[in-house]
Amino acid sequence: MAGPVGLTPYLVVNNAKEAIDFYTKAFGAREVARHGAPNTEKLMHVALEVFGSMMYFADDFPEFCGGKSRTPQSLGGTPVTLHLQVEDAQSVWDKAVAAGATVTMPLKDQFWGDKYGQLVDPFGHSWSIGQTISQPSAEEIEVSAAAAFKA
């Protein structure tokens, strides 16, 4: 059986079992696969379906990475943001915050036509949530962007 084709994020977390619970509560994820690492309590692979897309993650295994942890917490954060484009941003946002996500950019109507905000999950990964609410022209976006960046 062939797996998904396309780009799938593969995250490293500090507690994969807790991550399964968080992503299920926050984003309605559906567990597709879970594989434990032999002789440990850690998970070496988890596959979840989130809003029709796949995401993978595993516990941190520094012993297989030159002794270095690869979680966002150990690296001082992450430059990567995982984006969810959804039909009801407020509902998804509220569930994520209730499940333990930390708001880094409040959810609000943005000049490019989305209700949009950013948060960080309990494992240090950045997420953005967006919902298209209008379709401004390229010119309108340029004018609004200039005003937003001037402020």
PyMOL commands that set and color helices and strands:
alter all, ss='L'
color gray80, all
select helices_A, chain A and resi 16-27+62-64+72-75+89-99+138-150
alter helices_A, ss='H'
color red, helices_A
select strands_A, chain A and resi 10-13+30-36+43-50+53-59+81-85+102-109+114-120+126-132
alter strands_A, ss='S'
color yellow, strands_A
deselect
rebuild
show_as cartoon
